[in-house]
Amino acid sequence: MIRELTLRNFKSWSKIQSMRFAPLTGLFGANSSGKTSILQFLLMLKQTAQSSDRSQVVDFGDDRKSLVSLGSFSDLVHGRDATSEIAWTMHWDLPEEIQVADPVDADNALVSGRELGFRSLLKQNGKGKVYAKEVTYLFGGQSFKLEAMPDGKYELLAEGGSFRFRKAPGRPREISSPVKCYGFPDQVRASYQNAGFLSDFELALEVFLENVYYLGPLREDPQRDYRWAGGQPDGVGRRGEFAIDALLASRQRGDRVARGMGPGQSSLTLEETVAVWLQKLGLIHSFQVEEILAGTGIYRVMVQRTSDSSPVYLTDVGFGVSQILPVLVLLYYAPKGATIILEQPEIHLHPSVQAELADVFIDAIKHRGVQIIVESHSEHLLLRIQRRIAEEYRVPGQGSCFNGEDAALYFCEIVSGKSHLSPLDMDEFGAIRNWPPDFFGNQFVEVAERTRAAMRRRRLVSS
């Protein structure tokens, strides 16, 4: 789970200073205020790690199949000032402890921990080539850095502790540039006797990014028939196009979604879990994915709107069902501990369902240990989160309650041409102490203007 992010000179953000992430992190604010840019930054790192081109410092994406398409360095850098640097530092939790062994005594760990930090600094040279000026991993109170010197060569450094890299006899001191924006070149491990652990840091970053899943705001329309040839999708696709594939893949594997704690806990299939939530949300009564004819690999999604109605195709019910379906599937299909990025999951949903969506998030966080980063315009979603914090809501089957530490909520706005991030300061009762003006528009102004218009019309009628 990502814990903290500092970002500088990325798109509309001049600087984000120490943004805290929680199991549920929410970004609110007006359009074009910078909310999506924070999500795009994480997706840019993910697709960079996925890229097969080791010489490409950062994968900015394209319009065809990338998670995000960002253009060029000059399109990304704040103010389009190509002489500036894009820099970031992020910290995240490790699924397992990493140890840096003493080169003299291999049984002794000099540094160990379950949290890792990563810092990188990107620049563009005079020829328009993007390069990583710095790649640093922060671990156990120390930093392990590959940094470009004024002469263009790179130097390997260990700072903040007693650890020092030991040069291998007879090996050249010159080091080539980093691999992508986060990797140490092979020369480092060949030239230094005690640098092998750096591969553990790189792998830990790749594992974290591999477990970042994304669902965008524009989702596929429902279909009458779905073809599935046995594939095992990684997520549900950025438009939710693989949601039914994911359901069928989960069915084939026999996956179960735990619904409680301890050895006697109950569990449901992914389809049953989705069906339960669709019913709780008041959208439909039942839900089933079935093969039209055995062996054809062609499936249909049938739903019942009420207990006494006939089953109909997914295409024949309200549009909101098909739009929330990928959200529900992803939350319970992604691996435990995954980081899930959702853009406007409330699209096409009734306000009451938008509020209930917060309960779905809390359930997934508590039962599956996933982290959810959501960008939203829904006041109803926010109000339900506030309510659950005030109630110290306890998810059925879970021992822990949902409180303020489980949520990090932010308001984004443009101030003097730059994006500005304001943490919403919530007390233990869910009340926001620093509610921004016109956060979701000014309802009192609308009511007042409506009243004035009504009075004017009455006077005209009476005269």
C-alpha positions as CSV (number, residue, x, y, z in Angstrom):
1,M,0.0,0.0,0.0
2,I,1.3,3.4,-0.9
3,R,1.8,5.6,2.2
4,E,3.1,8.9,1.0
5,L,3.8,10.9,-2.1
6,T,5.8,14.1,-2.8
7,L,5.6,15.3,-6.4
8,R,7.2,18.3,-8.1
9,N,6.6,19.9,-11.5
10,F,4.1,17.4,-12.9
11,K,1.5,18.9,-15.2
12,S,-0.6,21.4,-13.2
13,W,1.1,20.6,-9.9
14,S,4.1,22.8,-9.0
15,K,4.4,20.8,-5.8
16,I,2.6,18.3,-3.7
17,Q,4.2,18.1,-0.3
18,S,3.9,14.8,1.7
19,M,0.5,13.6,0.5
20,R,-0.7,10.9,2.9
21,F,-2.4,7.9,1.5
22,A,-4.8,5.7,3.5
23,P,-6.7,2.4,2.8
24,L,-9.3,4.7,1.3
25,T,-8.0,7.9,-0.4
26,G,-10.4,10.3,-2.0
27,L,-9.8,13.1,-4.4
28,F,-12.6,15.7,-4.8
29,G,-12.8,19.0,-6.5
30,A,-13.8,20.8,-9.7
31,N,-13.0,19.6,-13.2
32,S,-9.4,20.3,-14.4
33,S,-8.2,20.9,-10.8
34,G,-5.5,18.3,-11.0
35,K,-7.2,15.3,-9.4
36,T,-6.7,13.0,-12.4
37,S,-3.0,14.1,-12.8
38,I,-2.2,12.4,-9.5
39,L,-3.7,9.2,-10.7
40,Q,-2.0,9.5,-14.1
41,F,1.4,9.8,-12.3
42,L,0.9,6.4,-10.7
43,L,-0.3,4.9,-13.9
44,M,2.7,6.3,-15.8
45,L,5.0,4.5,-13.3
46,K,3.1,1.3,-13.8
47,Q,3.3,1.3,-17.5
48,T,7.0,2.2,-17.4
49,A,7.6,-0.9,-15.2
50,Q,5.6,-3.0,-17.7
51,S,7.5,-1.7,-20.7
52,S,9.8,-4.2,-22.4
53,D,12.1,-1.3,-23.5
54,R,14.7,-1.0,-20.8
55,S,16.3,2.1,-22.5
56,Q,13.0,4.1,-22.2
57,V,13.4,6.2,-19.1
58,V,9.6,6.8,-18.8
59,D,6.8,5.4,-20.8
60,F,4.5,8.3,-21.5
61,G,2.0,6.1,-23.3
62,D,0.2,6.3,-26.6
63,D,-3.5,6.6,-27.6
64,R,-3.9,2.9,-28.4
65,K,-3.4,0.5,-25.6
66,S,-1.6,2.4,-22.8
67,L,-3.2,3.0,-19.4
68,V,-2.5,6.7,-19.9
69,S,-1.3,8.8,-22.8
70,L,0.6,11.9,-21.6
71,G,2.5,13.1,-24.7
72,S,6.1,14.3,-24.2
73,F,8.3,15.6,-21.4
74,S,7.5,19.2,-22.4
75,D,3.7,18.3,-22.2
76,L,4.2,16.9,-18.7
77,V,6.5,19.3,-17.0
78,H,4.8,22.1,-15.1
79,G,4.4,25.3,-17.1
80,R,5.8,23.4,-20.1
81,D,9.2,24.6,-19.0
82,A,11.4,21.9,-20.5
83,T,14.4,23.1,-18.5
84,S,12.7,22.2,-15.2
85,E,12.9,18.8,-13.4
86,I,10.1,16.4,-12.6
87,A,10.8,14.9,-9.3
88,W,9.0,12.6,-6.8
89,T,9.4,10.6,-3.7
90,M,7.0,7.8,-2.7
91,H,6.8,5.4,0.2
92,W,5.0,2.1,0.4
93,D,4.5,-1.0,2.5
94,L,6.3,-4.2,1.6
95,P,4.5,-7.5,1.8
96,E,7.7,-9.1,3.2
97,E,10.7,-7.8,5.1
98,I,13.8,-6.9,3.2
99,Q,17.2,-7.3,4.8
100,V,20.5,-5.8,3.7
101,A,23.2,-8.2,4.8
102,D,26.6,-7.4,6.2
103,P,29.1,-8.3,3.5
104,V,31.6,-9.5,6.2
105,D,29.0,-11.4,8.2
106,A,26.2,-12.7,5.9
107,D,24.1,-13.8,8.9
108,N,23.9,-10.3,10.2
109,A,21.5,-7.8,8.7
110,L,22.8,-4.2,8.7
111,V,19.4,-2.8,7.7
112,S,15.9,-4.4,7.6
113,G,12.3,-3.2,7.3
114,R,8.8,-3.5,5.8
115,E,8.7,0.0,4.2
116,L,10.5,1.3,1.2
117,G,10.9,4.7,-0.3
118,F,11.8,5.6,-3.9
119,R,12.9,9.0,-5.3
120,S,13.7,9.9,-8.9
121,L,14.4,13.1,-10.8
122,L,13.9,13.4,-14.5
123,K,15.4,16.0,-16.8
124,Q,15.6,16.7,-20.5
125,N,19.0,17.5,-22.0
126,G,19.7,20.0,-24.7
127,K,19.1,17.4,-27.4
128,G,15.6,16.6,-26.1
129,K,16.5,13.3,-24.5
130,V,14.9,12.5,-21.2
131,Y,17.2,11.0,-18.5
132,A,17.1,10.1,-14.9
133,K,19.4,12.5,-13.0
134,E,18.8,10.6,-9.7
135,V,17.5,7.2,-8.7
136,T,17.4,6.7,-4.9
137,Y,15.9,4.1,-2.6
138,L,15.1,5.0,1.0
139,F,15.3,2.2,3.4
140,G,15.9,1.7,7.1
141,G,16.9,5.4,7.6
142,Q,19.5,5.3,4.8
143,S,19.5,6.2,1.1
144,F,21.1,4.2,-1.7
145,K,21.6,6.5,-4.7
146,L,22.7,6.6,-8.3
147,E,23.3,10.2,-9.2
148,A,24.5,12.0,-12.3
149,M,27.6,14.1,-11.8
150,P,28.3,17.4,-13.5
151,D,30.5,15.6,-16.1
152,G,27.6,13.4,-17.0
153,K,28.9,10.2,-15.4
154,Y,27.0,8.4,-12.6
155,E,28.1,7.8,-9.1
156,L,26.8,5.2,-6.6
157,L,26.4,6.5,-3.0
158,A,25.1,5.3,0.3
159,E,24.1,8.0,2.8
160,G,22.6,8.4,6.2
161,G,24.2,5.4,7.9
162,S,27.2,3.2,8.4
163,F,26.8,1.2,5.1
164,R,29.3,1.8,2.4
165,F,29.5,0.2,-1.0
166,R,32.7,-1.8,-1.5
167,K,34.4,-1.7,-4.9
168,A,35.3,-5.0,-6.5
169,P,39.1,-5.2,-7.2
170,G,40.0,-4.7,-10.9
171,R,36.5,-3.5,-11.9
172,P,36.1,-0.1,-13.7
173,R,34.6,2.7,-11.6
174,E,32.6,4.2,-14.5
175,I,28.8,3.4,-14.2
176,S,26.3,3.8,-17.0
177,S,22.9,5.5,-16.8
178,P,20.0,4.0,-14.8
179,V,17.7,1.4,-16.3
180,K,14.3,3.1,-16.9
181,C,13.7,5.7,-14.1
182,Y,14.2,3.3,-11.2
183,G,16.8,0.6,-11.9
184,F,20.5,0.2,-11.3
185,P,22.5,-0.9,-14.3
186,D,24.2,-4.3,-14.2
187,Q,27.6,-2.7,-13.9
188,V,26.7,-1.7,-10.3
189,R,26.3,-5.3,-9.2
190,A,29.4,-6.3,-11.1
191,S,31.6,-3.5,-9.9
192,Y,30.6,-3.6,-6.2
193,Q,30.9,-6.6,-3.9
194,N,27.9,-5.7,-1.7
195,A,25.4,-4.1,-4.1
196,G,23.4,-7.2,-4.9
197,F,20.5,-6.2,-2.6
198,L,19.7,-3.3,-4.9
199,S,17.9,-5.8,-7.1
200,D,15.5,-6.5,-4.2
201,F,14.6,-2.8,-4.1
202,E,13.9,-2.7,-7.9
203,L,11.9,-5.9,-7.7
204,A,9.9,-4.5,-4.7
205,L,8.9,-1.5,-6.7
206,E,7.9,-3.6,-9.7
207,V,5.8,-5.9,-7.5
208,F,4.0,-2.9,-6.0
209,L,3.3,-1.3,-9.4
210,E,2.2,-4.7,-10.8
211,N,-0.4,-4.7,-8.1
212,V,-1.9,-1.4,-9.1
213,Y,-5.2,-1.8,-10.9
214,Y,-7.1,0.9,-12.7
215,L,-10.7,1.4,-13.9
216,G,-11.4,4.6,-15.8
217,P,-14.5,6.8,-15.9
218,L,-15.7,5.7,-19.4
219,R,-16.9,2.1,-19.2
220,E,-18.0,-0.2,-22.0
221,D,-21.7,-0.5,-22.8
222,P,-23.3,-3.9,-21.9
223,Q,-23.5,-6.6,-24.5
224,R,-26.0,-9.3,-25.2
225,D,-23.3,-11.9,-25.7
226,Y,-19.8,-12.3,-24.3
227,R,-17.1,-14.6,-25.8
228,W,-14.6,-16.2,-23.4
229,A,-11.9,-18.6,-24.5
230,G,-10.5,-19.3,-21.0
231,G,-8.3,-16.3,-20.6
232,Q,-7.2,-15.0,-17.2
233,P,-7.4,-11.2,-17.4
234,D,-5.2,-9.0,-15.3
235,G,-7.9,-6.8,-13.9
236,V,-11.1,-5.7,-15.7
237,G,-9.5,-3.4,-18.3
238,R,-9.4,0.4,-18.1
239,R,-13.0,0.5,-19.5
240,G,-14.3,-2.6,-17.7
241,E,-14.2,-4.5,-20.9
242,F,-12.9,-7.7,-19.2
243,A,-15.3,-7.7,-16.2
244,I,-17.2,-10.8,-17.5
245,D,-13.9,-12.5,-18.4
246,A,-12.7,-11.9,-14.9
247,L,-15.9,-13.4,-13.4
248,L,-15.6,-16.5,-15.6
249,A,-11.8,-16.9,-14.9
250,S,-12.5,-16.7,-11.1
251,R,-15.2,-19.3,-11.5
252,Q,-12.8,-21.6,-13.4
253,R,-10.2,-21.2,-10.7
254,G,-12.6,-21.8,-7.9
255,D,-11.8,-18.6,-6.1
256,R,-13.6,-17.7,-2.9
257,V,-14.1,-14.3,-1.3
258,A,-13.7,-14.5,2.5
259,R,-16.6,-12.9,4.5
260,G,-15.2,-13.1,8.0
261,M,-12.2,-13.8,10.3
262,G,-10.6,-17.0,11.5
263,P,-10.6,-20.6,10.3
264,G,-14.4,-20.9,10.3
265,Q,-15.0,-17.9,8.2
266,S,-17.7,-18.0,5.5
267,S,-16.9,-17.3,1.8
268,L,-18.6,-16.7,-1.5
269,T,-17.7,-17.0,-5.1
270,L,-16.9,-13.8,-7.0
271,E,-20.2,-14.0,-8.8
272,E,-22.1,-14.5,-5.5
273,T,-20.3,-11.5,-4.0
274,V,-21.2,-9.3,-6.9
275,A,-24.8,-10.5,-6.8
276,V,-25.1,-9.8,-3.1
277,W,-23.8,-6.2,-3.6
278,L,-26.1,-5.6,-6.6
279,Q,-29.0,-6.7,-4.4
280,K,-27.9,-4.6,-1.4
281,L,-27.5,-1.6,-3.6
282,G,-31.1,-2.0,-4.7
283,L,-30.3,-2.3,-8.4
284,I,-31.4,-5.9,-9.1
285,H,-32.7,-9.0,-7.3
286,S,-30.4,-11.7,-8.9
287,F,-27.5,-12.0,-11.3
288,Q,-26.1,-14.9,-13.2
289,V,-23.5,-15.5,-16.0
290,E,-24.4,-18.5,-18.1
291,E,-23.2,-20.2,-21.2
292,I,-25.8,-20.0,-24.0
293,L,-24.9,-23.5,-25.2
294,A,-22.4,-25.8,-23.7
295,G,-19.0,-25.7,-25.4
296,T,-19.6,-22.6,-27.4
297,G,-17.7,-20.2,-25.2
298,I,-20.5,-17.7,-25.6
299,Y,-22.0,-16.3,-22.4
300,R,-24.9,-14.1,-21.5
301,V,-25.5,-12.1,-18.3
302,M,-29.1,-12.6,-17.0
303,V,-30.6,-10.5,-14.2
304,Q,-33.9,-10.3,-12.3
305,R,-35.0,-6.9,-11.4
306,T,-37.3,-8.1,-8.7
307,S,-38.0,-11.5,-7.0
308,D,-41.1,-12.1,-9.1
309,S,-39.9,-10.8,-12.5
310,S,-38.6,-12.8,-15.3
311,P,-34.8,-12.9,-16.1
312,V,-33.7,-10.5,-18.7
313,Y,-30.4,-9.6,-20.5
314,L,-28.1,-7.2,-18.8
315,T,-28.7,-4.9,-21.8
316,D,-32.4,-4.7,-20.8
317,V,-32.0,-3.2,-17.4
318,G,-30.9,0.2,-16.2
319,F,-27.6,1.5,-17.5
320,G,-26.2,1.9,-14.0
321,V,-26.0,-1.8,-13.4
322,S,-23.5,-2.3,-16.2
323,Q,-21.5,0.7,-15.1
324,I,-21.1,-0.4,-11.5
325,L,-20.5,-4.1,-12.4
326,P,-16.8,-3.6,-13.4
327,V,-16.2,-1.7,-10.1
328,L,-17.6,-4.5,-8.0
329,V,-15.8,-7.2,-10.0
330,L,-12.4,-5.4,-9.7
331,L,-12.7,-4.8,-6.0
332,Y,-13.1,-8.5,-5.3
333,Y,-11.1,-9.9,-8.3
334,A,-7.8,-8.0,-7.8
335,P,-5.4,-9.7,-5.5
336,K,-5.5,-9.1,-1.7
337,G,-3.4,-6.1,-0.8
338,A,-3.7,-4.5,-4.3
339,T,-4.0,-0.8,-4.9
340,I,-7.1,0.0,-6.9
341,I,-7.5,3.3,-8.7
342,L,-11.1,4.3,-9.6
343,E,-12.1,7.3,-11.6
344,Q,-15.7,8.5,-11.0
345,P,-17.2,5.1,-10.0
346,E,-20.5,6.9,-9.3
347,I,-21.2,7.7,-13.0
348,H,-24.8,6.8,-14.0
349,L,-25.7,5.8,-10.4
350,H,-28.7,7.1,-8.4
351,P,-27.6,9.3,-5.4
352,S,-28.6,6.6,-2.9
353,V,-26.5,4.1,-4.7
354,Q,-23.6,6.5,-4.7
355,A,-23.8,6.7,-1.0
356,E,-23.9,2.9,-0.7
357,L,-20.8,2.6,-2.8
358,A,-18.8,3.9,0.2
359,D,-19.9,0.8,2.1
360,V,-18.7,-1.4,-0.7
361,F,-15.3,0.3,-0.5
362,I,-15.1,-0.2,3.3
363,D,-16.1,-3.8,3.0
364,A,-13.3,-4.5,0.4
365,I,-10.7,-2.6,2.5
366,K,-11.5,-4.5,5.6
367,H,-12.1,-8.0,4.1
368,R,-9.5,-8.0,1.4
369,G,-6.9,-5.5,2.6
370,V,-7.0,-3.6,-0.7
371,Q,-6.2,0.1,-1.0
372,I,-8.7,2.2,-2.9
373,I,-7.7,5.6,-4.5
374,V,-10.9,7.2,-5.8
375,E,-11.4,10.4,-7.8
376,S,-15.0,11.5,-7.5
377,H,-17.5,14.3,-7.8
378,S,-20.1,12.6,-5.5
379,E,-21.2,14.5,-2.4
380,H,-23.3,11.5,-1.4
381,L,-20.2,9.2,-1.4
382,L,-18.3,11.7,0.8
383,L,-21.2,12.1,3.2
384,R,-21.5,8.3,3.7
385,I,-17.8,8.1,4.4
386,Q,-18.2,10.9,7.0
387,R,-21.1,9.1,8.6
388,R,-19.3,5.7,8.8
389,I,-16.3,7.4,10.5
390,A,-18.7,9.0,13.0
391,E,-20.4,5.7,13.7
392,E,-17.0,3.8,14.0
393,Y,-18.7,1.5,11.5
394,R,-17.8,-2.2,12.0
395,V,-17.9,-4.3,8.9
396,P,-19.9,-7.5,9.5
397,G,-17.5,-10.4,10.1
398,Q,-14.6,-8.1,10.9
399,G,-13.2,-7.1,14.2
400,S,-11.8,-3.6,13.4
401,C,-14.0,-0.6,12.8
402,F,-13.7,2.1,10.1
403,N,-12.2,5.3,11.5
404,G,-10.5,8.5,10.4
405,E,-7.1,6.8,10.1
406,D,-8.6,4.6,7.3
407,A,-9.4,7.6,5.2
408,A,-7.4,10.4,3.6
409,L,-9.6,12.8,1.8
410,Y,-8.5,15.8,-0.3
411,F,-9.9,18.8,-2.1
412,C,-8.2,19.9,-5.3
413,E,-8.5,23.4,-6.7
414,I,-6.6,25.8,-9.0
415,V,-4.9,28.7,-7.2
416,S,-3.0,31.3,-9.2
417,G,-2.8,28.9,-12.1
418,K,-1.4,26.0,-10.1
419,S,-3.1,22.9,-8.6
420,H,-3.4,23.1,-4.9
421,L,-4.1,20.1,-2.5
422,S,-6.0,20.7,0.7
423,P,-6.4,17.7,3.1
424,L,-9.9,17.6,4.5
425,D,-9.5,17.9,8.2
426,M,-12.0,15.5,9.8
427,D,-12.6,15.1,13.4
428,E,-13.4,11.8,15.1
429,F,-17.1,12.4,14.4
430,G,-16.7,12.7,10.7
431,A,-17.2,16.5,10.6
432,I,-14.9,18.4,8.2
433,R,-13.4,21.4,10.0
434,N,-12.0,23.1,6.9
435,W,-14.9,22.7,4.5
436,P,-13.9,24.6,1.3
437,P,-16.3,27.3,0.0
438,D,-18.6,26.0,-2.7
439,F,-17.2,22.5,-2.4
440,F,-20.1,20.9,-4.2
441,G,-21.6,24.1,-5.4
442,N,-23.6,26.6,-3.2
443,Q,-27.0,25.0,-2.6
444,F,-28.1,28.1,-0.5
445,V,-27.5,30.4,-3.5
446,E,-29.6,28.1,-5.7
447,V,-32.5,28.0,-3.2
448,A,-32.3,31.8,-2.8
449,E,-32.3,32.5,-6.5
450,R,-35.1,30.1,-7.1
451,T,-37.2,31.8,-4.4
452,R,-36.5,35.3,-5.9
453,A,-37.5,34.0,-9.3
454,A,-40.7,32.6,-7.9
455,M,-41.6,35.9,-6.2
456,R,-41.0,37.8,-9.4
457,R,-43.3,35.5,-11.4
458,R,-46.0,35.8,-8.8
459,R,-45.8,39.5,-8.9
460,L,-46.1,39.5,-12.7
461,V,-49.1,37.1,-12.5
462,S,-50.9,39.1,-9.8
463,S,-50.4,42.4,-11.7
